[in-house]
């Protein structure tokens, strides 16, 4: 799955991928809420 990490085992690679995916989804949700709030107040 993730071969660029050197000698890291599969569990570490999967956990890293899951943590990164959760972080990106939370950041995306935050920016979506921010943009919608800004759009609401600019009317």
PDB file as gemmi writes it, atoms N, CA and C in Angstrom:
CRYST1    1.000    1.000    1.000  90.00  90.00  90.00 P 1                      
ATOM      1  N   UNK A   1       0.830  -1.200   0.000  1.00  0.00           N  
ATOM      2  CA  UNK A   1       0.000   0.000   0.000  1.00  0.00           C  
ATOM      3  C   UNK A   1       0.869   1.256   0.000  1.00  0.00           C  
ATOM      4  N   UNK A   2       1.650   1.439   1.049  1.00  0.00           N  
ATOM      5  CA  UNK A   2       2.541   2.584   1.117  1.00  0.00           C  
ATOM      6  C   UNK A   2       3.954   2.044   1.110  1.00  0.00           C  
ATOM      7  N   UNK A   3       4.625   2.143  -0.033  1.00  0.00           N  
ATOM      8  CA  UNK A   3       5.952   1.555  -0.172  1.00  0.00           C  
ATOM      9  C   UNK A   3       7.062   2.573   0.028  1.00  0.00           C  
ATOM     10  N   UNK A   4       6.742   3.841   0.103  1.00  0.00           N  
ATOM     11  CA  UNK A   4       7.778   4.853   0.169  1.00  0.00           C  
ATOM     12  C   UNK A   4       8.290   5.136   1.567  1.00  0.00           C  
ATOM     13  N   UNK A   5       7.834   4.374   2.563  1.00  0.00           N  
ATOM     14  CA  UNK A   5       8.234   4.647   3.944  1.00  0.00           C  
ATOM     15  C   UNK A   5       9.446   3.839   4.376  1.00  0.00           C  
ATOM     16  N   UNK A   6      10.078   3.119   3.479  1.00  0.00           N  
ATOM     17  CA  UNK A   6      11.256   2.359   3.847  1.00  0.00           C  
ATOM     18  C   UNK A   6      10.880   1.012   4.430  1.00  0.00           C  
ATOM     19  N   UNK A   7      11.348   0.731   5.645  1.00  0.00           N  
ATOM     20  CA  UNK A   7      11.118  -0.583   6.249  1.00  0.00           C  
ATOM     21  C   UNK A   7       9.936  -0.587   7.219  1.00  0.00           C  
ATOM     22  N   UNK A   8       9.039   0.363   7.093  1.00  0.00           N  
ATOM     23  CA  UNK A   8       7.871   0.413   7.964  1.00  0.00           C  
ATOM     24  C   UNK A   8       6.942  -0.760   7.650  1.00  0.00           C  
ATOM     25  N   UNK A   9       6.371  -1.335   8.690  1.00  0.00           N  
ATOM     26  CA  UNK A   9       5.468  -2.464   8.461  1.00  0.00           C  
ATOM     27  C   UNK A   9       4.104  -1.981   7.979  1.00  0.00           C  
ATOM     28  N   UNK A  10       3.272  -2.931   7.595  1.00  0.00           N  
ATOM     29  CA  UNK A  10       1.984  -2.597   6.986  1.00  0.00           C  
ATOM     30  C   UNK A  10       1.062  -1.890   7.967  1.00  0.00           C  
ATOM     31  N   UNK A  11       1.078  -2.313   9.231  1.00  0.00           N  
ATOM     32  CA  UNK A  11       0.198  -1.700  10.230  1.00  0.00           C  
ATOM     33  C   UNK A  11       0.518  -0.216  10.396  1.00  0.00           C  
ATOM     34  N   UNK A  12       1.782   0.105  10.453  1.00  0.00           N  
ATOM     35  CA  UNK A  12       2.174   1.511  10.580  1.00  0.00           C  
ATOM     36  C   UNK A  12       1.742   2.305   9.352  1.00  0.00           C  
ATOM     37  N   UNK A  13       1.905   1.719   8.188  1.00  0.00           N  
ATOM     38  CA  UNK A  13       1.522   2.410   6.959  1.00  0.00           C  
ATOM     39  C   UNK A  13       0.020   2.658   6.917  1.00  0.00           C  
ATOM     40  N   UNK A  14      -0.771   1.650   7.290  1.00  0.00           N  
ATOM     41  CA  UNK A  14      -2.225   1.804   7.281  1.00  0.00           C  
ATOM     42  C   UNK A  14      -2.660   2.819   8.321  1.00  0.00           C  
ATOM     43  N   UNK A  15      -2.093   2.771   9.512  1.00  0.00           N  
ATOM     44  CA  UNK A  15      -2.446   3.738  10.549  1.00  0.00           C  
ATOM     45  C   UNK A  15      -2.084   5.157  10.133  1.00  0.00           C  
ATOM     46  N   UNK A  16      -0.944   5.311   9.480  1.00  0.00           N  
ATOM     47  CA  UNK A  16      -0.550   6.635   8.994  1.00  0.00           C  
ATOM     48  C   UNK A  16      -1.517   7.129   7.928  1.00  0.00           C  
ATOM     49  N   UNK A  17      -1.905   6.246   7.020  1.00  0.00           N  
ATOM     50  CA  UNK A  17      -2.838   6.638   5.962  1.00  0.00           C  
ATOM     51  C   UNK A  17      -4.197   7.027   6.539  1.00  0.00           C  
ATOM     52  N   UNK A  18      -4.669   6.276   7.532  1.00  0.00           N  
ATOM     53  CA  UNK A  18      -5.962   6.592   8.156  1.00  0.00           C  
ATOM     54  C   UNK A  18      -5.880   7.923   8.891  1.00  0.00           C  
ATOM     55  N   UNK A  19      -4.800   8.138   9.630  1.00  0.00           N  
ATOM     56  CA  UNK A  19      -4.646   9.400  10.359  1.00  0.00           C  
ATOM     57  C   UNK A  19      -4.602  10.581   9.402  1.00  0.00           C  
ATOM     58  N   UNK A  20      -3.893  10.417   8.291  1.00  0.00           N  
ATOM     59  CA  UNK A  20      -3.816  11.482   7.299  1.00  0.00           C  
ATOM     60  C   UNK A  20      -5.176  11.746   6.660  1.00  0.00           C  
ATOM     61  N   UNK A  21      -5.922  10.682   6.373  1.00  0.00           N  
ATOM     62  CA  UNK A  21      -7.243  10.851   5.764  1.00  0.00           C  
ATOM     63  C   UNK A  21      -8.201  11.561   6.719  1.00  0.00           C  
ATOM     64  N   UNK A  22      -8.167  11.202   7.998  1.00  0.00           N  
ATOM     65  CA  UNK A  22      -9.037  11.853   8.979  1.00  0.00           C  
ATOM     66  C   UNK A  22      -8.664  13.324   9.117  1.00  0.00           C  
ATOM     67  N   UNK A  23      -7.364  13.597   9.175  1.00  0.00           N  
ATOM     68  CA  UNK A  23      -6.912  14.987   9.292  1.00  0.00           C  
ATOM     69  C   UNK A  23      -7.369  15.820   8.106  1.00  0.00           C  
ATOM     70  N   UNK A  24      -7.228  15.276   6.902  1.00  0.00           N  
ATOM     71  CA  UNK A  24      -7.636  16.019   5.710  1.00  0.00           C  
ATOM     72  C   UNK A  24      -9.142  16.221   5.655  1.00  0.00           C  
ATOM     73  N   UNK A  25      -9.915  15.227   6.086  1.00  0.00           N  
ATOM     74  CA  UNK A  25     -11.372  15.378   6.052  1.00  0.00           C  
ATOM     75  C   UNK A  25     -11.834  16.417   7.066  1.00  0.00           C  
ATOM     76  N   UNK A  26     -11.219  16.442   8.244  1.00  0.00           N  
ATOM     77  CA  UNK A  26     -11.581  17.447   9.248  1.00  0.00           C  
ATOM     78  C   UNK A  26     -11.198  18.841   8.765  1.00  0.00           C  
ATOM     79  N   UNK A  27     -10.032  18.963   8.145  1.00  0.00           N  
ATOM     80  CA  UNK A  27      -9.610  20.269   7.616  1.00  0.00           C  
ATOM     81  C   UNK A  27     -10.553  20.725   6.504  1.00  0.00           C  
ATOM     82  N   UNK A  28     -10.969  19.803   5.643  1.00  0.00           N  
ATOM     83  CA  UNK A  28     -11.901  20.140   4.580  1.00  0.00           C  
ATOM     84  C   UNK A  28     -13.247  20.583   5.125  1.00  0.00           C  
ATOM     85  N   UNK A  29     -13.718  19.895   6.155  1.00  0.00           N  
ATOM     86  CA  UNK A  29     -14.987  20.276   6.784  1.00  0.00           C  
ATOM     87  C   UNK A  29     -14.888  21.659   7.408  1.00  0.00           C  
ATOM     88  N   UNK A  30     -13.765  21.938   8.063  1.00  0.00           N  
ATOM     89  CA  UNK A  30     -13.563  23.241   8.682  1.00  0.00           C  
ATOM     90  C   UNK A  30     -13.577  24.358   7.641  1.00  0.00           C  
ATOM     91  N   UNK A  31     -12.838  24.163   6.547  1.00  0.00           N  
ATOM     92  CA  UNK A  31     -12.793  25.196   5.518  1.00  0.00           C  
ATOM     93  C   UNK A  31     -14.136  25.357   4.821  1.00  0.00           C  
ATOM     94  N   UNK A  32     -14.894  24.271   4.675  1.00  0.00           N  
ATOM     95  CA  UNK A  32     -16.233  24.365   4.098  1.00  0.00           C  
ATOM     96  C   UNK A  32     -17.143  25.205   4.981  1.00  0.00           C  
ATOM     97  N   UNK A  33     -17.103  24.946   6.296  1.00  0.00           N  
ATOM     98  CA  UNK A  33     -17.917  25.728   7.225  1.00  0.00           C  
ATOM     99  C   UNK A  33     -17.501  27.197   7.201  1.00  0.00           C  
ATOM    100  N   UNK A  34     -16.205  27.445   7.135  1.00  0.00           N  
ATOM    101  CA  UNK A  34     -15.703  28.812   7.105  1.00  0.00           C  
ATOM    102  C   UNK A  34     -16.180  29.548   5.857  1.00  0.00           C  
ATOM    103  N   UNK A  35     -16.056  28.912   4.701  1.00  0.00           N  
ATOM    104  CA  UNK A  35     -16.474  29.545   3.449  1.00  0.00           C  
ATOM    105  C   UNK A  35     -17.979  29.784   3.410  1.00  0.00           C  
ATOM    106  N   UNK A  36     -18.754  28.839   3.939  1.00  0.00           N  
ATOM    107  CA  UNK A  36     -20.208  29.034   3.953  1.00  0.00           C  
ATOM    108  C   UNK A  36     -20.601  30.167   4.888  1.00  0.00           C  
ATOM    109  N   UNK A  37     -19.909  30.274   6.014  1.00  0.00           N  
ATOM    110  CA  UNK A  37     -20.193  31.359   6.938  1.00  0.00           C  
ATOM    111  C   UNK A  37     -19.856  32.705   6.310  1.00  0.00           C  
ATOM    112  N   UNK A  38     -18.711  32.777   5.652  1.00  0.00           N  
ATOM    113  CA  UNK A  38     -18.323  34.027   4.982  1.00  0.00           C  
ATOM    114  C   UNK A  38     -19.340  34.384   3.895  1.00  0.00           C  
ATOM    115  N   UNK A  39     -19.799  33.378   3.132  1.00  0.00           N  
ATOM    116  CA  UNK A  39     -20.756  33.626   2.075  1.00  0.00           C  
ATOM    117  C   UNK A  39     -22.086  34.117   2.658  1.00  0.00           C  
ATOM    118  N   UNK A  40     -22.470  33.599   3.815  1.00  0.00           N  
ATOM    119  CA  UNK A  40     -23.722  34.037   4.442  1.00  0.00           C  
ATOM    120  C   UNK A  40     -23.650  35.523   4.830  1.00  0.00           C  
ATOM    121  N   UNK A  41     -22.531  35.938   5.404  1.00  0.00           N  
ATOM    122  CA  UNK A  41     -22.439  37.294   5.911  1.00  0.00           C  
ATOM    123  C   UNK A  41     -22.103  38.313   4.843  1.00  0.00           C  
ATOM    124  N   UNK A  42     -21.806  37.907   3.646  1.00  0.00           N  
ATOM    125  CA  UNK A  42     -21.505  38.850   2.572  1.00  0.00           C  
ATOM    126  C   UNK A  42     -22.739  39.256   1.799  1.00  0.00           C  
ATOM    127  N   UNK A  43     -23.890  38.735   2.158  1.00  0.00           N  
ATOM    128  CA  UNK A  43     -25.117  39.078   1.430  1.00  0.00           C  
ATOM    129  C   UNK A  43     -25.610  40.449   1.805  1.00  0.00           C  
TER     130      UNK A  43                                                      
END                                                                             
